[in-house]
């Protein structure tokens, strides 16, 4: 009897200790684990929404269905811009979005999405995977009990849809433009008013005149949203997002409760999804651009050099000011700038030189 009582008391004590460590108990061998993934994208939206689906599918298949992930589009479980908080507090175990959406939580997050005139997709992957960027990113998300992973990239984006021509920097003044992140702050400095909208609200806002212009992604996604029906002029290059990193982030307690092999599967699946999304955009954008121009009569325009040069000057000012805001942004920017100085020297004699030679 004494032995049985001792065992029961020890078991209760162990459960109490486990409960004190967090609300997520470690998974038992052979246990089927079910996660929820909330996203900032409309459900099944090409490239971005389907990228979240692809990631969930990989995790299920690679784990032999030991870990399955159910995907929820924006507003299906929580609104698009509440995804970060939902995963942080454990309402869902996983989120899928873009880091610059969370600048209200931490300004430093923007450096891991897209910096105006900053990294291309290949360069940001180099920084994140082999240049110390991922370690910095995880430090930034640590206070929110989140673990981020690169999970996609749309490559160089377009400059956006405008209802009027942009011939000088002054043409931007007074315009209400849907644009997130650091690019929005640059346009504010140029005299425009950046408007913060989730993807699903862009078309109606542009069509109704609630905004005068809108930046979304590129031809593949812009065609799917029908933005050509709401604005006439389609500008390039996407100075504001030269390589837009898409993220998956996981609730820390949920991740640490997984066996080591399932943790590795989540990490590896995110890397595979990252590569796959970038390849998909490279394959799809050209055909979509052809459709927009040749079937829908979209007027493709390049931003004038004088406009781009001024935006570049303003971008440098904005990025440096954000970087100086606090110790976290200073540390992240220092890592970003160190890698940029290294990688651009190589990019100049590799990609840039080759593309110039190819013509």
N, C-alpha and C positions, 0 to 999 in steps of 0.2 A: 504493500500500500504506500509506504514511504517513497519507494522508488518511482511508482506511478505518479504520485503527487509531484515529485521533483521534476519529472519529465514534462508534465502539464504546465508547471510554473515556468520552466525554462522556455517552453514553446511560446507561452504568452509574452514572456520578456523579449524574445526574439522578434515577435510581431510588433511589439511596441517600439523597439529600436528601428525596425524597418519603416514604420509609420513616421517616426521622427525624422528620417532621412528624406522624405518626400512622399508625394501622393501616388507615385508610380512604382509598383513593386517590380523587381527584376523578373524577366520572363523565365518560365520553367522550361526544361528541355521538352521539345516536341509541341509546345503550346502554339496555338494559332493566334496570331496577333493581328488586330484590325486597326488601321489608322484612318484618320480623315485628313484630306488635303484641301485647304481653302485657297482660292486664287483671286487675283485682282482682275482676271480676264473674263469676258463672257464665255459661257460654257461652249466648248468645242470650237472656239474661234481659231481660224487657221494660224498655224505657226506657234502662237503663244498659248492659247488654250489647249490645242492638240499636243503641244510640247509638254504640258503638265500631265495630260493623259498618257503620253508615251513614257514619261518617267514612272508613273504609277504602274503601268503595265510591266515595265522592266523589273521593278522591285518585286512584283508578284511572281513573275516567271523565274527570276534568278534565285529567289528564295524557296522555290518549290511550293509556293502559296503559304509558306509559314508566316509571311508578312504580306498582307494585302492592304492597298491604299485606295480609298474611295475619294474621287475628286468632286469638289463642289465649285461651280463657277461663281463669279461675283454676284452677290445678293441671294444666292441659293441657301447659304447658311449664315453668312455675315456680309455686309457691304464691302466693296472693293478695298476701301481705305481703312478697314478695320481688321484686315487679315493679320497684320503684324501683332496687334494686341490679342487677337483670338488665339494665336499659337503661343504667344508669350505666357498667357494665363492657363493654357492647357485645354481650351475649348476644342481645338484641333491639334493634332500632333505635328502637322506639316503645313507649310505655306509656300506659295509660288507667286512671285511678283518681280518688281524692279526696285533696287535699293534706294533710288532717289525719292520714292514715295514716302519714305520714313524720315525725311529731313526734319520734320517737326519733333521727332523722337530724339534724333541725334544728327547734327549737321554733317558729321563725318561719313554717314552712309552714302552720301552722294558721290563720293570719290570711287565707290565700288560699282557704280552703275555706268555713268558716262560723264566725262569732263569735256567741255567745249574745246575743240582743237587738241584733244588729248589722244588717248590710246585707240588704236584700231582693235578689232576682235582678237587678232593674233597677239598683239602687244599686251592687251589686258590679261589674256590667258597666261602669257609668259610671266607677267607680274604676279598674278594670283597663285599659280602653281609652282613657280620656281624663283620668284623674286621677293618673297616675303609678304606679298599682298594679302594672301589668305589668312595668315597669322594675325595681321593687323585687323582684318575684317572681323575675325572671331573675337578679338579683344573688344571691338566696338559693340558687338551684339551680346557680349557676355553679361552685362548688367540686366539684360532683358530675358535672360535664360533661354537664349536662342543660339543655335549653331548654324551658320550659313554655309551654303555650297554653291559654286557656279553651276548653273543648270541650263544654259542656253545663251545665244547671242544672235542678234538680228543683223549684225554687221553695220556697215555705214548706212545711216538712214537718209531720208530725204529732208529737205529744208522746210517743207510744209506746204499747205494749201492756202492761197491768198485770194481774196475777192477783188483785189486791185493789184496793179503792177508795183514792184519795188525797184525803183531806179536809183534812189539815193538813200542814205541813212535816215534822212528826215521823213521819208515815206513811212517809216515804222512808227513815228510819233502818233500817239493817240489810239493806236490799234489795240483791240482786245484780242490776245492770241492765246490759244490753248497750248501750253507748253509747261512741262514739269522741270524740276531740278535746277542745276546751275545755269542751264540755257535760259530758263525763265528769268533769272536774276539779271543776266546779260541784256536781255531785251527790255527789262524794266529800266536799266541804265541808259538804254538807247531811246527811251521815251514811250515804249509800249506798255501795255498792262497785261502781265501774264495771268492766265486763268487756269486754275487747277481743276481738271475734270478727269474722271475715269474714262477709259476707252469707249464704253457703251453709251456715253452721253455726248460724244463729239459730233456725230452727224447732225442730230437735232439742233444742237447749239449753233453749229455753223450754218445750217439751212435757215434757221429762224433769225439769224443776225445777232444772236446773243454774243457770239464772238465773230471777229472779222477775219480771222485766220486760225489755222490749227495745224500743229505738228503731231503726227501719230507715229508711224514707223517707216514704211516704204511701200512700193507698189503692190506687193503681195497682200499686205494687210489693208492698205488704203483702198484698193479695189474691192476687197471683201466688205468694207464698210460703206462703199458707194460714195466716198467723199467727193468724187468728181461731179456729182449731181448738185453739190452745194457751193463749190468754188471753181473758178476757171483756171487759175494760174498755179502751176505745180513747180516749186523751186528746189534747186539743188545747188551745192552739196549740203549734206546734213552736218554742218559745222558744229551743231550743238550735241550730236550723238554719233561720233565716228565709229564707235563700237559699243553697242549697248548690252551690258552684261545682265542676264536674267538670272534670278536667284531661286533656289529652294532653301528654306530654312526650317529647322526642326526644333521642337521643344526639347530643351536639354535633358530634362528628367526622362522623357519618353525615349530619347536616343540612348542615354546611359543605361536604361533598363533592358536594352536589347543585348542578346549574346554578341560576342565579338564578330562572328561571321556575318550576322545580319547588319551590324554597323558598317562593315566593309562593303556589303551589298548595296546599302543606301548610298555610300560615298561613291562607289564605282558606277552605279546607275546614274547618279547626277553627272558624273564626268561624261558618260556615254550620251546622255541627253544634251549636254552642252555642245558636244561635237555635232550631233545629229541636227540640232536646230540651226546652227550656223550653216551647215551644208544645205539644209532645206531652203533657207533664205537665198543663198547664192543661186540655187537652182530655179527658184520660183519668181524672183523679182524681175528678171529680164522679160519673161513672157507676160507678166502682169503689166509692166511698163509699156510693152508693145500694144497690149489691149487698150490701155488708157489713152495712149496717143493716137493710135490708128483706128480704133473703133468708137471711142467716146470723145474724140476731138479735144483732149486736154492740151493746153498750151504749156509745154515744158520750157522752163526758164532757168538760167543760171544766175545766181546772185552776182551783181556787178562786183568787180575786184575792189572798188572803193568801199562798198558795203561790207564785204568780207574782211578787209583790212581793219576797218573800224570795229567790227564785231570781235576780231581777234584781240585788239587792244583792250576793249572792254572786258573780254573774257579773262585776260591776265589780271586785271584789276579785281574782278569779282572773286576769282579763285584764290588770290592771295589774301583778300579780306576774310573770306570764309576760313581759310587755313589758319588765320591768326586769332580766331574767336576763342579758342580754349586749348588746353593741353592735348586733348584727344585729336582735334583737327590738325594741330601742329605736327603731331607725331605721324598721323596718316599722310599728310601732305609731304612730309620729309621723305617718307618711304616711296610715295608716288613720284616725287621729283627726282630722287636718286635713280630710280629705274628708268624714268623717261630720258634722262640725260644719257644713260647707257644704251638704251634700245634704239633711240633715234639715230645714233651714229651708225648702227648696223642697218636699220631700215633704209637709210639714205643710200647705202651702197648695195642694197639687195632689192627689196620691193620697188622703191621709188625709182632707182636707176633702171631696173628691168622694165617697169611700166612705161617710163619715158622712152626707152629704146623700142618697145613694142609699138608705141604710138596709138 
